[in-house]
Amino acid sequence: MSLNYRSIVLALVLLAAAGTASAADAEGDRAVHYPLTMARMQAFYDAQLNLIQAAERDPKLGDAVETDASEPAAKTIARLEAQPQIRKALADAGLTPRQYVYISVAYMGAAFGLVYQQNAHGKLDTVYDAANVAFFKAHKQALEAMAAKTQQQAQALAGGG
């Protein structure tokens, strides 16, 4: 299986959404409330680049980062922990698989929470973490720049995919 940039990014987006769909997912609930910081976001994007590099070296890893968005966070964490190359890619960015999944879920929740808040005239449903939504809103421009830079770097790694 040959992975190109788009398929790798799609897999990472699906991974980022893991654990958010199941209300009965206690690990996912804890992840939604994991405090976001700029340092954690930088590590998250560094980890994504490391995962892309690892998948470029070993295309079989692409299957390991693909996931169903309804997969419970605990299962995603266990699956990532079971792959030494993925653990190393994350560790090289300063993260454990649990931290990577927690940041992914919290980040996605903050983004969705902001949209919800804007559409609900300032109200925020309790399913979202108010501090993370505020963080996302306050740092939206910087986060978008980080994402764009990571996307450019990923495209370069994947040969322009």
Z-matrix of the N, CA and C atoms (Angstrom, degrees):
N
C 1 1.458
C 2 1.516 1 108.82
N 3 1.300 2 116.99 1 120.53
C 4 1.454 3 121.68 2 179.00
C 5 1.521 4 109.02 3 -96.23
N 6 1.303 5 116.28 4 123.46
C 7 1.450 6 120.39 5 -178.76
C 8 1.517 7 110.04 6 -96.10
N 9 1.312 8 116.43 7 133.94
C 10 1.439 9 119.23 8 171.54
C 11 1.516 10 108.28 9 -107.67
N 12 1.323 11 116.13 10 176.50
C 13 1.458 12 121.25 11 -175.85
C 14 1.529 13 111.56 12 -56.10
N 15 1.331 14 117.07 13 -47.09
C 16 1.463 15 120.54 14 -175.40
C 17 1.530 16 111.77 15 -63.15
N 18 1.319 17 117.54 16 -41.62
C 19 1.463 18 118.73 17 -178.91
C 20 1.527 19 110.78 18 -69.10
N 21 1.313 20 117.50 19 -34.61
C 22 1.466 21 120.49 20 178.02
C 23 1.521 22 109.96 21 -67.52
N 24 1.329 23 116.66 22 -45.61
C 25 1.459 24 119.92 23 -179.95
C 26 1.529 25 110.20 24 -63.63
N 27 1.335 26 117.45 25 -41.16
C 28 1.459 27 120.35 26 177.43
C 29 1.524 28 110.34 27 -59.71
N 30 1.308 29 116.82 28 -43.22
C 31 1.463 30 120.07 29 179.02
C 32 1.525 31 110.57 30 -62.37
N 33 1.336 32 117.63 31 -40.65
C 34 1.464 33 120.79 32 179.91
C 35 1.525 34 111.11 33 -68.39
N 36 1.334 35 117.32 34 -36.58
C 37 1.459 36 120.17 35 176.87
C 38 1.517 37 110.12 36 -64.92
N 39 1.330 38 116.88 37 -43.51
C 40 1.459 39 120.05 38 177.52
C 41 1.521 40 110.61 39 -62.85
N 42 1.323 41 116.49 40 -39.02
C 43 1.458 42 120.43 41 177.50
C 44 1.523 43 110.15 42 -63.10
N 45 1.323 44 116.08 43 -41.30
C 46 1.462 45 120.21 44 -179.54
C 47 1.525 46 111.66 45 -62.11
N 48 1.323 47 116.53 46 -29.95
C 49 1.455 48 120.35 47 -179.27
C 50 1.528 49 112.61 48 -85.72
N 51 1.310 50 117.33 49 -7.36
C 52 1.464 51 120.87 50 -175.90
C 53 1.518 52 110.63 51 -58.48
N 54 1.305 53 114.90 52 138.57
C 55 1.453 54 120.04 53 175.11
C 56 1.515 55 114.46 54 84.78
N 57 1.329 56 118.83 55 -7.17
C 58 1.459 57 119.23 56 -177.32
C 59 1.516 58 112.43 57 -86.20
N 60 1.325 59 118.47 58 -17.94
C 61 1.463 60 120.40 59 -171.89
C 62 1.516 61 113.88 60 -86.98
N 63 1.303 62 119.09 61 -18.84
C 64 1.456 63 120.76 62 -173.98
C 65 1.522 64 111.27 63 -101.35
N 66 1.316 65 115.69 64 115.98
C 67 1.463 66 120.00 65 178.99
C 68 1.525 67 111.08 66 -65.88
N 69 1.330 68 117.49 67 -24.54
C 70 1.457 69 121.76 68 -177.78
C 71 1.530 70 111.78 69 -87.36
N 72 1.306 71 117.59 70 8.25
C 73 1.457 72 123.10 71 -176.37
C 74 1.534 73 109.93 72 -90.97
N 75 1.336 74 116.46 73 93.35
C 76 1.467 75 120.99 74 -177.36
C 77 1.523 76 111.48 75 -61.44
N 78 1.335 77 116.65 76 -39.35
C 79 1.467 78 120.67 77 179.00
C 80 1.528 79 109.48 78 -63.68
N 81 1.327 80 116.60 79 -42.58
C 82 1.457 81 121.17 80 178.21
C 83 1.515 82 111.82 81 -63.83
N 84 1.338 83 116.87 82 -36.83
C 85 1.461 84 120.43 83 178.17
C 86 1.528 85 110.57 84 -64.66
N 87 1.325 86 116.60 85 -42.85
C 88 1.471 87 119.54 86 176.55
C 89 1.527 88 110.18 87 -62.98
N 90 1.327 89 115.88 88 -38.05
C 91 1.463 90 120.40 89 -178.49
C 92 1.527 91 112.03 90 -64.05
N 93 1.324 92 117.21 91 -39.31
C 94 1.469 93 120.57 92 179.93
C 95 1.525 94 110.51 93 -56.92
N 96 1.323 95 116.59 94 -32.96
C 97 1.463 96 121.43 95 -176.05
C 98 1.531 97 113.35 96 -97.29
N 99 1.333 98 116.73 97 10.23
C 100 1.471 99 120.59 98 177.55
C 101 1.528 100 107.90 99 -68.94
N 102 1.328 101 118.59 100 122.65
C 103 1.467 102 120.35 101 -174.26
C 104 1.535 103 112.75 102 -64.50
N 105 1.322 104 114.95 103 127.32
C 106 1.466 105 120.67 104 177.03
C 107 1.523 106 109.73 105 -87.04
N 108 1.326 107 115.22 106 140.13
C 109 1.463 108 122.96 107 173.76
C 110 1.527 109 107.17 108 -137.27
N 111 1.307 110 117.01 109 163.36
C 112 1.463 111 119.51 110 178.24
C 113 1.533 112 110.43 111 -64.73
N 114 1.321 113 117.50 112 -35.79
C 115 1.471 114 119.84 113 178.21
C 116 1.534 115 110.39 114 -63.39
N 117 1.325 116 116.57 115 -42.38
C 118 1.467 117 119.46 116 177.81
C 119 1.524 118 111.31 117 -66.05
N 120 1.322 119 117.03 118 -37.47
C 121 1.459 120 119.50 119 179.69
C 122 1.535 121 110.55 120 -67.48
N 123 1.323 122 117.23 121 -38.46
C 124 1.463 123 119.57 122 177.11
C 125 1.524 124 110.16 123 -63.93
N 126 1.318 125 116.67 124 -42.82
C 127 1.468 126 120.33 125 177.82
C 128 1.528 127 110.43 126 -62.75
N 129 1.326 128 117.71 127 -38.81
C 130 1.456 129 122.67 128 177.90
C 131 1.531 130 110.35 129 -59.58
N 132 1.316 131 116.63 130 -48.52
C 133 1.468 132 119.41 131 -179.92
C 134 1.528 133 111.79 132 -69.02
N 135 1.326 134 117.12 133 -36.18
C 136 1.474 135 119.92 134 174.49
C 137 1.529 136 109.67 135 -61.42
N 138 1.317 137 116.35 136 -41.60
C 139 1.466 138 120.95 137 179.36
C 140 1.525 139 110.75 138 -63.26
N 141 1.313 140 117.40 139 -40.13
C 142 1.462 141 119.66 140 178.76
C 143 1.527 142 110.76 141 -60.62
N 144 1.328 143 116.74 142 -43.69
C 145 1.472 144 119.45 143 177.38
C 146 1.525 145 110.80 144 -62.80
N 147 1.319 146 116.27 145 -41.96
C 148 1.466 147 119.92 146 178.81
C 149 1.525 148 111.34 147 -62.32
N 150 1.340 149 116.89 148 -39.59
C 151 1.459 150 120.48 149 178.54
C 152 1.529 151 111.31 150 -66.33
N 153 1.313 152 116.67 151 -38.25
C 154 1.469 153 120.46 152 176.91
C 155 1.522 154 110.25 153 -63.86
N 156 1.339 155 116.46 154 -43.95
C 157 1.465 156 120.11 155 178.42
C 158 1.526 157 110.45 156 -62.24
N 159 1.323 158 116.73 157 -42.36
C 160 1.463 159 120.18 158 179.78
C 161 1.528 160 110.50 159 -63.72
N 162 1.329 161 117.10 160 -40.47
C 163 1.466 162 120.71 161 179.38
C 164 1.524 163 111.45 162 -69.96
N 165 1.315 164 117.60 163 -30.07
C 166 1.466 165 120.78 164 175.57
C 167 1.535 166 109.89 165 -67.22
N 168 1.346 167 115.81 166 -39.11
C 169 1.467 168 120.15 167 179.16
C 170 1.528 169 111.65 168 -72.16
N 171 1.328 170 116.24 169 -35.72
C 172 1.466 171 121.32 170 -177.91
C 173 1.525 172 108.54 171 -136.24
N 174 1.338 173 117.19 172 91.75
C 175 1.465 174 120.80 173 -175.89
C 176 1.532 175 114.72 174 -56.16
N 177 1.328 176 118.17 175 -22.32
C 178 1.465 177 119.96 176 177.42
C 179 1.534 178 111.69 177 -62.82
N 180 1.320 179 117.21 178 -23.04
C 181 1.460 180 120.32 179 179.71
C 182 1.527 181 111.52 180 -68.72
N 183 1.318 182 117.01 181 -21.78
C 184 1.457 183 119.68 182 177.33
C 185 1.516 184 111.06 183 -56.50
N 186 1.325 185 116.21 184 -38.89
C 187 1.467 186 120.48 185 177.66
C 188 1.528 187 111.07 186 -65.98
N 189 1.325 188 117.12 187 -31.90
C 190 1.463 189 120.81 188 -177.94
C 191 1.525 190 112.43 189 -71.98
N 192 1.337 191 117.85 190 -27.45
C 193 1.461 192 119.35 191 179.69
C 194 1.523 193 112.12 192 -93.50
N 195 1.325 194 117.47 193 -10.39
C 196 1.461 195 119.50 194 175.26
C 197 1.515 196 108.75 195 -75.88
N 198 1.336 197 115.46 196 144.33
C 199 1.451 198 119.06 197 -178.32
C 200 1.517 199 110.80 198 -155.59
N 201 1.291 200 114.42 199 162.48
C 202 1.456 201 122.57 200 172.74
C 203 1.528 202 106.16 201 -88.51
N 204 1.311 203 116.75 202 132.32
C 205 1.468 204 120.26 203 -177.92
C 206 1.526 205 112.51 204 -60.42
N 207 1.331 206 117.98 205 -19.43
C 208 1.461 207 120.10 206 179.19
C 209 1.536 208 112.24 207 -87.77
N 210 1.324 209 116.49 208 -1.32
C 211 1.468 210 119.84 209 179.55
C 212 1.529 211 109.77 210 -64.76
N 213 1.323 212 117.95 211 130.02
C 214 1.465 213 119.77 212 177.99
C 215 1.535 214 111.24 213 -60.71
N 216 1.315 215 115.46 214 145.70
C 217 1.464 216 121.24 215 -178.44
C 218 1.527 217 111.42 216 -56.20
N 219 1.330 218 117.64 217 -40.22
C 220 1.468 219 120.69 218 -179.39
C 221 1.526 220 111.13 219 -60.04
N 222 1.320 221 117.05 220 -38.80
C 223 1.457 222 120.71 221 178.79
C 224 1.534 223 110.89 222 -69.03
N 225 1.322 224 116.52 223 -39.75
C 226 1.466 225 120.41 224 176.93
C 227 1.521 226 110.05 225 -61.85
N 228 1.314 227 116.40 226 -45.44
C 229 1.471 228 120.79 227 179.58
C 230 1.523 229 110.11 228 -60.11
N 231 1.328 230 116.94 229 -47.08
C 232 1.469 231 120.73 230 -179.90
C 233 1.528 232 110.99 231 -60.77
N 234 1.321 233 116.48 232 -40.63
C 235 1.465 234 119.84 233 -179.20
C 236 1.533 235 110.81 234 -65.66
N 237 1.323 236 117.29 235 -40.99
C 238 1.465 237 120.56 236 178.18
C 239 1.530 238 111.06 237 -67.91
N 240 1.328 239 115.90 238 -40.58
C 241 1.468 240 120.04 239 179.22
C 242 1.524 241 111.91 240 -63.96
N 243 1.323 242 117.39 241 -26.52
C 244 1.468 243 121.75 242 -178.00
C 245 1.524 244 112.90 243 -76.96
N 246 1.322 245 117.43 244 -9.02
C 247 1.469 246 121.91 245 -178.00
C 248 1.529 247 110.21 246 -108.58
N 249 1.332 248 118.79 247 105.54
C 250 1.469 249 120.77 248 -178.35
C 251 1.534 250 113.48 249 -55.73
N 252 1.329 251 117.77 250 -37.98
C 253 1.468 252 119.67 251 -179.00
C 254 1.526 253 111.29 252 -68.32
N 255 1.305 254 116.39 253 -35.19
C 256 1.461 255 119.93 254 177.53
C 257 1.522 256 109.76 255 -71.23
N 258 1.323 257 116.98 256 -43.76
C 259 1.479 258 119.88 257 176.68
C 260 1.517 259 110.70 258 -56.53
N 261 1.346 260 116.81 259 -42.43
C 262 1.467 261 120.41 260 -179.97
C 263 1.522 262 111.07 261 -66.67
N 264 1.324 263 117.53 262 -43.33
C 265 1.467 264 120.85 263 179.28
C 266 1.525 265 110.58 264 -59.19
N 267 1.316 266 116.10 265 -41.47
C 268 1.465 267 120.22 266 178.84
C 269 1.524 268 111.05 267 -71.07
N 270 1.327 269 116.59 268 -43.39
C 271 1.471 270 120.71 269 -179.88
C 272 1.525 271 110.85 270 -61.51
N 273 1.326 272 116.72 271 -37.31
C 274 1.463 273 120.17 272 178.32
C 275 1.529 274 111.83 273 -63.18
N 276 1.322 275 116.81 274 -21.90
C 277 1.465 276 121.80 275 175.56
C 278 1.529 277 111.17 276 -94.81
N 279 1.329 278 116.51 277 0.57
C 280 1.462 279 120.82 278 178.71
C 281 1.515 280 114.32 279 87.38
N 282 1.339 281 117.46 280 19.31
C 283 1.454 282 120.63 281 -176.92
C 284 1.525 283 111.98 282 -124.61
N 285 1.309 284 115.45 283 152.68
C 286 1.463 285 122.13 284 168.23
C 287 1.536 286 106.73 285 -93.11
N 288 1.328 287 118.25 286 165.12
C 289 1.465 288 118.90 287 174.27
C 290 1.540 289 112.17 288 -56.24
N 291 1.319 290 117.25 289 -40.35
C 292 1.465 291 120.59 290 178.75
C 293 1.536 292 110.50 291 -61.06
N 294 1.309 293 117.18 292 -47.17
C 295 1.467 294 119.81 293 179.64
C 296 1.528 295 111.19 294 -62.09
N 297 1.320 296 116.57 295 -41.09
C 298 1.465 297 120.20 296 179.67
C 299 1.533 298 110.86 297 -61.56
N 300 1.320 299 116.62 298 -46.34
C 301 1.468 300 120.08 299 179.43
C 302 1.527 301 109.96 300 -66.67
N 303 1.323 302 117.65 301 -42.60
C 304 1.467 303 120.31 302 179.44
C 305 1.529 304 110.78 303 -60.65
N 306 1.326 305 117.58 304 -46.22
C 307 1.465 306 120.32 305 178.95
C 308 1.530 307 109.69 306 -62.57
N 309 1.325 308 116.48 307 -43.06
C 310 1.462 309 120.95 308 179.59
C 311 1.523 310 111.26 309 -57.73
N 312 1.318 311 116.21 310 -48.91
C 313 1.462 312 121.57 311 -177.71
C 314 1.534 313 110.33 312 -67.95
N 315 1.334 314 117.13 313 -42.93
C 316 1.465 315 120.16 314 179.90
C 317 1.528 316 111.22 315 -64.18
N 318 1.321 317 116.24 316 -40.40
C 319 1.465 318 121.63 317 -179.83
C 320 1.521 319 110.38 318 -65.19
N 321 1.320 320 116.43 319 -47.43
C 322 1.457 321 120.51 320 179.12
C 323 1.532 322 109.78 321 -63.08
N 324 1.330 323 116.55 322 -42.11
C 325 1.467 324 120.27 323 178.42
C 326 1.516 325 111.93 324 -62.91
N 327 1.318 326 117.47 325 -39.18
C 328 1.462 327 121.10 326 178.86
C 329 1.529 328 111.00 327 -65.54
N 330 1.325 329 116.53 328 -41.92
C 331 1.467 330 120.24 329 179.01
C 332 1.527 331 110.67 330 -64.17
N 333 1.342 332 116.34 331 -47.55
C 334 1.462 333 119.87 332 178.10
C 335 1.529 334 110.57 333 -64.96
N 336 1.326 335 116.45 334 -37.22
C 337 1.462 336 120.60 335 179.26
C 338 1.511 337 112.38 336 -62.41
N 339 1.318 338 117.12 337 -39.94
C 340 1.465 339 120.43 338 178.72
C 341 1.527 340 110.56 339 -64.46
N 342 1.318 341 116.64 340 -43.98
C 343 1.468 342 120.22 341 177.63
C 344 1.530 343 109.75 342 -60.93
N 345 1.329 344 116.46 343 -45.24
C 346 1.463 345 120.63 344 178.31
C 347 1.524 346 109.77 345 -58.70
N 348 1.329 347 116.64 346 -47.14
C 349 1.460 348 121.80 347 -177.74
C 350 1.536 349 110.86 348 -61.08
N 351 1.318 350 116.24 349 -42.00
C 352 1.466 351 119.85 350 179.48
C 353 1.525 352 111.09 351 -65.80
N 354 1.332 353 116.73 352 -39.04
C 355 1.461 354 120.72 353 -179.68
C 356 1.525 355 113.01 354 -77.56
N 357 1.317 356 117.12 355 -19.80
C 358 1.469 357 121.90 356 -179.45
C 359 1.524 358 110.91 357 -102.05
N 360 1.324 359 116.45 358 22.36
C 361 1.470 360 122.23 359 176.68
C 362 1.527 361 112.98 360 54.38
N 363 1.325 362 115.14 361 46.80
C 364 1.456 363 120.81 362 174.37
C 365 1.509 364 115.61 363 94.60
N 366 1.324 365 117.36 364 -11.10
C 367 1.467 366 119.71 365 179.66
C 368 1.523 367 109.35 366 -83.28
N 369 1.321 368 115.17 367 148.28
C 370 1.457 369 120.46 368 -179.42
C 371 1.525 370 109.09 369 -126.82
N 372 1.298 371 116.86 370 124.20
C 373 1.460 372 121.99 371 177.12
C 374 1.522 373 108.92 372 -64.43
N 375 1.311 374 116.70 373 148.24
C 376 1.468 375 120.82 374 -177.53
C 377 1.524 376 113.50 375 -69.15
N 378 1.338 377 118.26 376 -11.88
C 379 1.467 378 120.18 377 177.19
C 380 1.536 379 110.53 378 -67.53
N 381 1.320 380 116.57 379 -21.08
C 382 1.467 381 120.94 380 -179.39
C 383 1.522 382 110.30 381 -97.82
N 384 1.325 383 116.27 382 151.84
C 385 1.455 384 121.89 383 177.96
C 386 1.531 385 108.45 384 -88.89
N 387 1.317 386 116.71 385 115.72
C 388 1.466 387 121.88 386 -175.26
C 389 1.532 388 112.15 387 -60.58
N 390 1.320 389 117.48 388 -40.20
C 391 1.468 390 119.92 389 -179.60
C 392 1.525 391 110.91 390 -66.30
N 393 1.337 392 117.33 391 -39.26
C 394 1.469 393 119.92 392 178.74
C 395 1.526 394 111.39 393 -69.58
N 396 1.330 395 116.74 394 -36.95
C 397 1.467 396 119.71 395 176.85
C 398 1.528 397 109.16 396 -64.18
N 399 1.325 398 116.96 397 -43.16
C 400 1.471 399 120.86 398 177.92
C 401 1.530 400 110.19 399 -62.93
N 402 1.324 401 117.31 400 -42.10
C 403 1.466 402 121.31 401 177.26
C 404 1.526 403 109.85 402 -59.82
N 405 1.322 404 116.56 403 -48.88
C 406 1.462 405 120.85 404 -178.87
C 407 1.522 406 110.62 405 -59.37
N 408 1.318 407 116.74 406 -44.18
C 409 1.470 408 121.33 407 -179.59
C 410 1.531 409 110.76 408 -64.04
N 411 1.323 410 116.50 409 -44.10
C 412 1.468 411 121.04 410 -178.22
C 413 1.525 412 112.82 411 -68.12
N 414 1.330 413 117.52 412 -30.20
C 415 1.463 414 121.87 413 -174.43
C 416 1.529 415 113.04 414 -114.32
N 417 1.323 416 116.29 415 15.63
C 418 1.461 417 120.76 416 -174.18
C 419 1.531 418 112.40 417 -54.15
N 420 1.296 419 117.41 418 -45.25
C 421 1.461 420 120.59 419 -178.97
C 422 1.529 421 111.45 420 -64.01
N 423 1.316 422 117.23 421 -45.17
C 424 1.469 423 120.88 422 179.06
C 425 1.529 424 110.84 423 -65.52
N 426 1.328 425 117.34 424 -39.02
C 427 1.462 426 121.13 425 178.84
C 428 1.532 427 111.00 426 -66.35
N 429 1.330 428 116.47 427 -40.61
C 430 1.465 429 119.78 428 176.47
C 431 1.530 430 110.78 429 -62.77
N 432 1.334 431 116.96 430 -38.41
C 433 1.465 432 120.54 431 177.62
C 434 1.531 433 110.65 432 -65.87
N 435 1.324 434 116.86 433 -40.70
C 436 1.464 435 120.54 434 177.19
C 437 1.526 436 110.25 435 -62.17
N 438 1.317 437 116.12 436 -43.43
C 439 1.470 438 120.70 437 -179.89
C 440 1.525 439 110.59 438 -64.02
N 441 1.325 440 116.99 439 -42.69
C 442 1.468 441 120.63 440 -179.65
C 443 1.528 442 110.71 441 -64.86
N 444 1.321 443 116.52 442 -41.56
C 445 1.466 444 120.57 443 178.97
C 446 1.536 445 110.04 444 -63.91
N 447 1.314 446 116.11 445 -43.46
C 448 1.462 447 120.14 446 179.16
C 449 1.525 448 110.37 447 -63.65
N 450 1.317 449 116.61 448 -40.27
C 451 1.463 450 120.07 449 178.57
C 452 1.532 451 110.78 450 -62.22
N 453 1.315 452 116.95 451 -43.00
C 454 1.469 453 120.42 452 178.01
C 455 1.525 454 110.77 453 -62.82
N 456 1.315 455 116.59 454 -44.21
C 457 1.463 456 120.56 455 179.51
C 458 1.531 457 110.64 456 -64.62
N 459 1.316 458 116.74 457 -39.65
C 460 1.457 459 121.18 458 179.55
C 461 1.528 460 110.68 459 -65.59
N 462 1.320 461 116.63 460 -40.94
C 463 1.460 462 119.77 461 178.41
C 464 1.524 463 110.46 462 -64.13
N 465 1.315 464 116.58 463 -39.33
C 466 1.466 465 120.02 464 177.76
C 467 1.524 466 110.56 465 -64.78
N 468 1.330 467 117.51 466 -40.68
C 469 1.462 468 121.44 467 179.21
C 470 1.534 469 111.24 468 -64.34
N 471 1.330 470 114.98 469 -36.71
C 472 1.455 471 119.92 470 -177.00
C 473 1.537 472 111.50 471 -89.90
N 474 1.310 473 116.56 472 11.40
C 475 1.468 474 120.21 473 178.29
C 476 1.505 475 113.00 474 71.16
N 477 1.324 476 116.83 475 28.90
C 478 1.451 477 121.14 476 177.38
C 479 1.504 478 113.93 477 84.38
N 480 1.386 479 117.56 478 -4.02
C 481 1.443 480 127.42 479 176.22
C 482 1.441 481 115.77 480 19.88
